[in-house]
Amino acid sequence: MQVPLMDLKAEYEALRPEILEAMDGALDSMQLFLGPNVQALEQEWAERCQAEHAIGVGSGTDALVIALKAMDIGPGDEVITVGWTFIATIEAIVLVGAQPVLVDIEPDYFCLDPELLAEAITPRTRAIIPVHIYGHPADMDAINQVAAAHDLKVIEDSAQAHLARHRGRPIGSLGQCGIFSFYMSKNLAGYGEGGMITTDDDELAEKARLLRSHGYTSKYEHALIGYNSRLDELQAAIVRVKLKRLQWGNQRRRELAAKYDELLAGLPITRPAVAPHTTHAYHLYTIRTSQRDDLAAHLEEHEIGFATHYRYPAHTQPACRPYGLREAKLPETEKAAGEVLQLPLHPYLSDEQIEYVAQTVREFFG
Ligand SMILES: Cc1ncc(COP(=O)(O)O)c(C=O)c1O
């Protein structure tokens, strides 16, 4: 049996008529410049996130860049984040001309360790970007407390955590703003690129709206130097179809994660932990083992898809060399890099498939 890490084809088969109808509707209207689907999705997403505003942009990476720009963060400023993230988080800070400052993760949830924030703050620090990695919310109470004490902005990188919750509130509504990605592999996705910024701050929302579209205030008039980073109408139409099933999909992911927990119990691996007062969105099901690479080879032999995010954490990447990030002391990040492995998890995974994966993992450990 082959079990892919994710199965976009299975999802498409289930949604094909609705997706084709939505795309046809968008093309039929030919209102492709911030059209009715983008506007409707912005409203629907703001409601789901319990945020005042949602602003559709070209990608999750652009959402980070635009959020930072809208806060006037740039050269001379420092932004604190983690090395345990997709490189886009760090890239965005560098792209606006600011300096990334990396702190370590706490090992249970792989999220920013708030205990380490105080020593990373300098007079140049302007913002913190916690990352809700793999779908697990960062400790927003502690992070917001430190941020408030030092007058820092908080941008929640929620690219992997659509509708995860912290103390009952959707993530993306807990800092000054949240950013989301609709990249094809995410819990909520299109079939190209797309992203969203959520915020309660009217001024920030207005500036982000200008920045995403060349600073246009009206036809032929530009108030700001901005970007060409509008969410496109076809992606918005597709995302709206999938949004109707996001709660179901997240619930199914939680059920499958519970099933893995049960089937893998007793093995010498660490299964994902869930912090109290949080609802995990299980973008990925991440286990830890000191035999990671041998287990990966065993899974490959048995045609089971897997990933090892983040085998080479951002601060070790050649791209980050000019920014001095290697000097950061990140022992938990470096330990995790050698141990993590993601098993197949998506709403269309069958019982037969999950049992086969678990049995193959059990076989490996004898
Ligand atoms: C944690 C994190 N931040 C930011 C991004 C960037 O999103 P995008 O690929 O839509 O630019 C991603 C995903 O790819 C991500 O996983």
The ligand as a Gaussian input file, in Angstrom:
#p B3LYP/6-31G(d) Opt

LIG

0 1
 C        5.284000      29.052000       9.323000
 C        5.134000      29.617000       7.949000
 N        5.201000      30.945000       7.764000
 C        5.049000      31.504000       6.555000
 C        4.807000      30.731000       5.450000
 C        4.720000      31.386000       4.117000
 O        3.514000      31.171000       3.442000
 P        3.467000      31.166000       1.842000
 O        4.057000      29.889000       1.375000
 O        2.005000      31.278000       1.553000
 O        4.231000      32.361000       1.377000
 C        4.692000      29.339000       5.593000
 C        4.380000      28.424000       4.494000
 O        4.686000      28.135000       3.541000
 C        4.867000      28.765000       6.872000
 O        4.800000      27.434000       7.040000

